């Protein structure tokens, strides 16, 4: 009998422990975020992306960072910016380490299963940058080439699905590593979203974004943890409202225009409603 009570007590204690863990891992609701006074949003860092500028005060002014600033302001809370490797974006959201994932997360069928996406805030195609001395200018020229790509990105998955035995895929953990591999001449090109590659090529005159549109057009959208309905509904309405006031066109002009060049059309990238 004593053993039975001990066993029951152990099971009950285990149940409480598991319940506590599950509860602690629950996503924060919109109400909880407002009451806490802060929101955690994942954005791309200046070190890992050419998408933005450092202003005179040393503050990062990236496209998704400006969106994060606006979301926090409209919620009336303090922003805590979080930065992770591209391959960890879904995991940190699922583990409730962030409330909203920006960080140029492309919406895909696979990710739709893992997270909940709000309305999109950017459009993107895949692209390839290559040395100006040996430019890649069409998809046909990719066959047999060595392409470096960041693991966990849409480009990585696309190449695995459509070019697995047609090109040699060189995996990189981060964008700086991928760019370094290309700069050292260890790859014929680097594949990623055109919104990353076009500005990078503008800043590196020895390279060219010879391919700016291949694959299908995708959208980049903010994501929340699966089932976080209250935050998702607010976020969706917020993105649509910002689009109607042409917020995304404005931040494209202030953070990206110089990097994309005057020939770039804002409507090819920003999703105003």
HELIX and SHEET records of a PDB file:
HELIX    1   1 UNK A    2  UNK A   24  1                                  23    
HELIX    2   2 UNK A   30  UNK A   36  1                                   7    
HELIX    3   3 UNK A   46  UNK A   48  5                                   3    
HELIX    4   4 UNK A   63  UNK A   75  1                                  13    
HELIX    5   5 UNK A   86  UNK A   88  5                                   3    
HELIX    6   6 UNK A   89  UNK A   94  1                                   6    
HELIX    7   7 UNK A  109  UNK A  114  1                                   6    
HELIX    8   8 UNK A  132  UNK A  134  5                                   3    
HELIX    9   9 UNK A  139  UNK A  142  5                                   4    
HELIX   10  10 UNK A  154  UNK A  162  1                                   9    
HELIX   11  11 UNK A  175  UNK A  183  1                                   9    
HELIX   12  12 UNK A  194  UNK A  203  1                                  10    
HELIX   13  13 UNK A  229  UNK A  244  1                                  16    
HELIX   14  14 UNK A  247  UNK A  255  1                                   9    
HELIX   15  15 UNK A  257  UNK A  260  1                                   4    
HELIX   16  16 UNK A  266  UNK A  268  5                                   3    
SHEET    1   A 3 UNK A  78  UNK A  82  0                                        
SHEET    2   A 3 UNK A  38  UNK A  42  1                                        
SHEET    3   A 3 UNK A 100  UNK A 101  1                                        
SHEET    1   B 5 UNK A 168  UNK A 172  0                                        
SHEET    2   B 5 UNK A 146  UNK A 150  1                                        
SHEET    3   B 5 UNK A 189  UNK A 193  1                                        
SHEET    4   B 5 UNK A 115  UNK A 131 -1                                        
SHEET    5   B 5 UNK A 207  UNK A 225 -1                                        
END                                                                             
